[in-house]
């Protein structure tokens, strides 16, 4: 869609409820629920749903790996906490309130992108729509279009584009795997109970394709929610779900302000964040990289070439943590080595090739009958020695009835052997982090995690 088609709608301009709790004399906690969004799927067939999630996860990985994703586009500490909800399409959502008076809108929680945007105006158009909450700028007395001279215009489009434009900042067009959205930038008030953030940059999308809700960008970009609020760290715990919508939610907690010294949370294992060598202004600069040193299947260390574990000078390789991806993605040479180790230890005679074709994931194993099947453990070991031992339900799932299970990690089978690839080699998705408490300690550049019953 050409950007010019968005401009006439500029004339239209002439989140779950958060709770605030004081946790210390210098700390205020605002909690936002992280909750599921009800989505009506084209099919209730669990086979088709799993295949759909595998396809969307792969599409998401291809998007995150593509450099073309660049958009044309106090001393005391306080905490903000919000409910976080899981969805059958693989996402988790938060609800935030914008405007005067405040309008509450549901957003998909996404650590792999930075712009916060909501479906906007009464004329919002969406291809493949569902019930979507929208923000109406005309109903808010504090909605303002971002102008070219506003420094925040350059956050999205760069200083050169912002300098050339006239009057209003140009419309944005964003791609999210299979989905996309387009709109214009606003300045608005983001409101929590007992706390307001004026002049918050937010996208006002008027056209979308295959987007079940707006996006709450939590990446490293200047336009992300953590960056705009000055968050020192944020943490959450992803509730477990068997690929279905649930009304149960957990909490997303934001600690605003500075993080003192080597501040850590007890019982968490930490590993340092890495910065992509191409810099924060590159397409990969907004991702949260961690250094995965080993992938262990059972008691065997899978041999993974070093170039896949650490981002090179060209920015390619390495591991990122992405809440917007459902299943973990591995570059084909990495995935093939991991899958082959599972096949060796479980036994090739237990394979279920028909189900592998139907589901779009592999390997799948038959677990019914007289023969017992032992599934080896899967462990990720990070820099510093921290080990993330996944429970079985976080990397294998039943396919159809309970006679077949499949590995819930994906790869791009279309990639030719020996061909070069761009972007992160491994993307740690939300399915693998179910019932893990995770912390993004931005002040100390560390990623923390621990097993926990999240509901």
N, C-alpha and C positions, 0 to 999 in steps of 0.2 A: 504494500500500500504506500503510495507517495505521501510524503509529509504534508503536502499542500492541502490534502483533503481534510486535515485535522483543523486547519486554521479558522474556518467559519465558526466552529463551536467555541472559540475563545470568547465570543460575545455573550455566552451564558454567564460570564462573571461580571456585572455592572457593580481501650478498645475494648474480650470479656471484661466485665467490670473489675478493676484492680482493687486490691486491698492494701492498706499501708499499716505496717507494724514497726514500732520502734524496737530495735534489737540491742541498742547500746546508746549511751549518751551522745555519741558522735555518729551513730549509724541509724538510718531509717530504711526499712524494708518495704518495698512496693512489690506485691506479688501479682503476676499476670497468669491466668490459667492457660495451659497448653492443651488444647482440646480437639476432638475429631469434628470434622465438618461432614454433614450428611450429603452424600453424592449418590445419585441414582445412576447405576451402571447400565450400559446397553444390554448386558447379559448378567444373570445371576449365577451362571455356570462357573463354579470355582476353577475349572480348567482354563476357561477363557480369561478369567480375572487374573490368574497367575501369569498367563502368557502376555496379557496386556501390561502388567506391572514390569515384566522382564523387558518388554519392548520400550516402555516409557523410561525405565532405568538406563537402558542402553542409549536411548536418544538424549537423555540428560547428560550422560557421560560424554557423548560426542560433542554436546554443546559446551560443557565445561572444558574440554580439551581443545576446543577451537579458538584460535586467537581472534577470530572475527566477531567474538562476542562484545568487543569494545563498543560502548554506546555511542550513537551519533548524538550523541547525547549531552573548685574551691579546695582547700586542704583537707576539709572533713569529708567523710565518706557516707553515702546513703545508698540504700538498697531498694530496687524496684522489682516486685515479683508479680508474675502474671500466669494464669492457667495455660497449659500447653496440652493440646488434644490431638490424638492420632486418627488417621483416616484410612479407609480401605484403599484409596488410590495411592497410599504410601506416605502422605504428608501429615504434618502436624500444624495446628493453627493456633494463633493468638487473636484476641480481640482488643482493639485500641480505640480510643475516643479522640476525635479531631474536631476543631471548629468551635464557634460560639453561636448558639448553644452547642454543646458537644453532640456529635453523631458517632455512634459506635459501628465499627466495620470489622469484618473477619479477614485476617491475613494469614497466608501460609508462611510459617517460620522457615527462613532460608539463610544458612550460613555461607552459601556459595554465591550470593549476589549481594549488592549493597543498597540499591535504591529501594525505598519504601514507597509503594504505590497502592492506591485503592481504585476500584471501579467507580467512575465518576459521572455525574449528571443523570437526569431522568431519561436521557436519550442514549444511555449506555447500550452498546451493541456487543453481543458475544456470540461467536459461532460455537455450536455445541454447548448451549447454556444450561445451567442448572439454577437453583435458587441462589442468587448472589446479592449480598447486601451492598448497597451503593451509597456514596457520599454525594450530597447535593450542594455544590458551592454556593448557589444562590441563597440557601438557607443559613449560611454562616456569615456573620458580620466581619469576620477576620480573614476570609479567603482573599489572597492577593496573588496575581500572576507574577512569576519571577521575570524580571526584566533583564536585558542583555548586560547592563552595567552591574547587576548583582553578582558578587563573586561566586555565588553558589551555582550560577549558570555554567561557569567554567569547571565546576566539579564534574559535571556530566559530559560537557562537549569539548573541554579544553579551552585554553585562553585564546587561541587563534580564532576558533569558530565564534566564541562569545564576543570577540572584538569586532568581527565582521557583521554580526547580526544587528538588526534595528528593532527598537522597541522591546517586544517580548522575546524571551529565550526560545529557541526553536523547539518544535515538538520532538519527543523521543520515540524511538521504536526499539523494543527489546525482544530478544528471543529466549525462550526457556524450553529447551528440548523440543517437544512436539508442540508447545504452545508459544504464543507471542502476544504482545500488547503494545499499544501506542497511545500517546496522550501528550499533555503539557505539564509544566512544573508549577507548583503552588508553594506559597509560604502560608503555613497554618499553625494553629496552636495544638500541640499534643498534650492531652490532659490525663493525669492520673489523680486519684483522690488526694487532696492536700498538696498536689504538685502539678505545675504547668510548665511546659516548655514552649515559649513563643518562638515565632520565626523558624519553625521546623520545615525543612525542605521535604516535600512529598510529591509523588507523581499522581496526576489526575488522569486516569486512563479512560478513554471514550470508546475504544475499539479493542477487542481481544479475541483470541482464537484458542480454544481448548484450555482456558484458564479458569479453574473452579472457584478461584477467589483472588484477592489482591495478594501482594507479596510484602512480607516484612523482612527487608534486607538486613542481615546481621554480619555482612562481610567486612573487609578491612578498608573499604573505600570511605572517603570523607562524607559521602551522602548516607552512609549506613546509620541505623538507629543507635548502635553503641557509640559511633564516632560523634554524632550530633549531641548525644546526651552526656558525653564524657565518661562513658562506662569504664571502670577499672577492671571489672571482670563480670562475666555472666555465666550462669549455670542452669542446668535442667536435667530432668530424669525422664526418659522416654518410656511411656507405659507400653506394656506388651499387648499386641493384638494379633489375631489370626487373620490378617488381611480383611477385617471387617470394621465398619464404623462402630464406635463405642461412645457412650456418654461420659465415660470416666475421663478425668483430666489429671494432669500433674502440674507442677509450677515451673515457670521460667523466672529466674531471679536475677535482677540487674543490680550490681553494686556500682553506683555512680561516684565520681570523685576519684582521688588518687588511691592506689593500693600501696600500703606502707611496706618498705623493705622487701624481704623475701616471704611475704605473706602467703601462707598455704592453708589448706583445709585439712583437718585431721582425717586419717584413714584413706586419703586419696593417693594414688600413685601418679607421679608427674613425669612428663617428658617435655623438653623445650620445643617451642614453635620454631620453624625455619622460615626465612624470608626467601622468596623466589629471587634468584640472581638477576633477573631482568628488571627488578625494581617495582615499587608500589604502584607506579603509574602504568604498568603493563597490564595486559589482559588477565594475567595470572596473579597479579599483585594483591588482589582482594581475597585470595584463598588462604585458608589456615593449613599450612604445611606442617607435618610432623615427620620425624625421621624413623621410619620402620626399618629395623635392622634384620629381623628374622620372621619368617612364617614357619610355624612348627605344626606338623600334622602328626598326631600321636606323640611319639618321642623322636620323630625324625625331622631334622632341619631341611626344609625345601631350599634347593639352590636357586637363588634369584640373582641374576646379573646386577652388579652395582649400579649401572646406569639407570635402572628402573627404580632404585631405592632413593636416590638423591637427585634433585633437579640440577641439570647441567647449566653451563653458561648460556645456552640457548633457551633456558626456561623449561625444557622438557624433562619429564621424569618426576619422581617423588610421590609422596602420599599426602592427600588432603582429607580433612573431615568435612563432610557435607550433609547437613540435615535435610536438604532437598532431594537427595538421591535415596531411593528405597533400598535397592540391593547394592552391595559393594561391587564395584567394578575393578577388574584387574586387566592390564594389558595382556594380550594373548599369550606371549611367552611365559609370563608370570602365572596366569591362570592355568595354562596347560601343565605346568610343573606341579601346581597345587592339586589339580584334578587327578593327574596321573598318580600322585602319592595316595590320594583317597582310594583310587581304583586298586592299587597294589595292596593296600592294607585291608580293604573290604572284600576284594575278590571280583574279578571281571565276570565270573559266572553269575554274580548277583545283579548285573546291570539290567536296566529296564529301558532298552533303546526306543521302544514305541512311545513311552511316556516322555522321554527326552525330546523327541520330535514335537510332540503335542504341546509340551509346556514351554519350550524355548530355553530351558535351563538344563545343565548337565554337570556331573553325572547324576543319574537317578538309580536307585537300588531297590530291588524287591526285598521286603522284610517279612513277608508272610511265608507259611509253610513250615516244614520240620526243621530246616537248617537255621541255626541262630546266626545273626549278623551283628558284629561288633563295629560300631562307628567310632573312629578315632577322634580325639579332641583336636580342636583348632585353636591355636594360640598365636597372637601377634606380640612380638617383642620389640620395644621401642628403644631409642637412645636413652642411656641412663639405666637400662636394665629392666624398666617397667614392663610387666607382662599383662596382656589383656587376654585371659582365658575365656573363650566364648562358651556359654551353655549350648547344648545341642540344638535347642529350639531357635537359636539365633543364627544358625548356619545351615540347618536342614529343616525342611517342612514336608508335611504329607502332600501328596498329589492325588486328588480325588479321594478315594477311600483310604484306609490306613494300611494298605498293602505295599505302597511305594513311597519312598521319600526322595527328595531332590535337593542338591546343593544350591543354596540361595545366594550364589555369587555369579556374576555375569561377565562376559567378555564380548568382544566384537569378532565374530567368526569370519567376517568378510575381509578382514585385514590380511594382506598377502604376507607370507613368511619372509622375514628379512626386511620388510618395508619400514621406513621411519615413521614415527608417530609424534604428535605434538601434545603438549599439556601434561597434566599429572598422569602417572602410570597406574596409580591405585587410588580409588575414591572410596573412602570408608562411609558406607551408607547407614541410614537410620535403622534398618531391619537388624543389622548386626549389633546395634547399640541399645536394643530394647532392654529395659531393666538395668541400665547402667546410669549412674549419676556422673555427669561430665561437667567440667569447669573450663571455661576459656579465660585464663588469667592473663588479661591483656597488659596489665601494668608490669608484670614480671615475665611476660612472653612464655607462658607455660600452659600445657594442656594436661588436666588432671582427670582421673576416672576411677570408678569403683563399682562393683556389683551392688545392686540395691533393688529391693522390691518397690517399684515406683508408684503403684496405685495407692 
